């Protein structure tokens, strides 16, 4: 499923026009991204939680040359599914 599929579903199941649905979806996604950038966690009860975690720097290996390289620390988004989502998937 892609963003466009979600938009079609919103338009089909609501009173919103396609343009309005796109604006609402973009606002929601933008707000989630901004909250994560601020280091906040985003929780949708029953669905799951998005949070930012820090991956420490580590040593790696260049797959082409085999030479060791330093992989810098970075922040990544982690998703933890909620109970209802886990149950729906494991039906």
C-alpha positions in Angstrom: 0.0 0.0 0.0 1.2 3.5 -0.9 0.1 7.0 0.1 -2.1 7.2 -3.0 -4.0 4.1 -1.9 -4.7 5.6 1.5 -5.9 8.8 -0.2 -8.4 6.9 -2.3 -9.7 5.1 0.8 -10.1 8.4 2.7 -12.0 10.0 -0.3 -14.2 6.9 -0.7 -15.1 6.6 3.0 -15.5 10.3 3.9 -17.1 13.5 2.8 -13.8 15.0 1.8 -12.7 15.9 -1.7 -9.5 14.4 -3.1 -7.7 17.8 -2.5 -9.0 18.0 1.0 -8.0 14.4 1.8 -4.5 15.0 0.4 -4.1 18.1 2.6 -5.3 16.3 5.7 -3.0 13.3 5.1 0.0 15.6 4.4 -0.7 17.6 7.6 -0.8 14.4 9.6 2.4 13.0 8.1 4.1 16.4 8.6 3.1 16.6 12.2 4.3 13.1 12.9 7.7 13.9 11.2 8.0 17.1 13.2 7.2 15.4 16.5 9.8 12.7 15.8 12.4 15.4 14.8 11.8 17.0 18.2 12.5 13.6 19.9 9.0 13.0 20.9 7.3 9.6 20.6 4.1 9.4 18.6 1.5 6.9 19.8 -1.7 5.7 18.1 -3.5 3.6 20.7 -4.1 0.1 19.4 -2.0 0.7 16.3 1.5 1.4 17.7 4.2 3.8 18.6 6.9 5.5 16.6 10.0 6.7 18.5 13.5 7.9 17.7 16.4 5.8 18.9 20.1 6.5 18.7 22.3 3.9 17.0 25.9 4.1 18.3 28.9 4.4 16.1 30.3 1.1 15.1 32.9 -0.5 12.9 31.9 -2.1 9.6 33.4 -3.4 6.5 33.2 -2.1 2.9 31.5 -5.0 1.0 33.3 -4.2 -2.2 36.9 -3.9 -0.9 36.7 -5.6 2.5 38.4 -2.7 4.2 37.2 -1.7 7.7 35.2 1.5 8.0 33.7 3.6 10.8 30.0 3.8 10.6 28.9 7.0 12.4 26.2 7.2 15.1 22.8 8.2 13.8 19.2 8.5 14.9 16.6 6.1 13.4 12.8 5.7 13.8 11.6 2.6 15.5 8.0 1.3 15.3 6.5 -0.8 18.1 3.2 -2.3 17.1 0.3 -2.0 19.5 -1.7 -5.0 20.9 -4.7 -4.6 18.5 -2.4 -4.5 15.5 -0.5 -7.6 16.7 -3.8 -9.4 17.1 -5.0 -8.4 13.7 -1.8 -9.6 12.0 -1.8 -12.9 13.9 -5.4 -13.8 13.2 
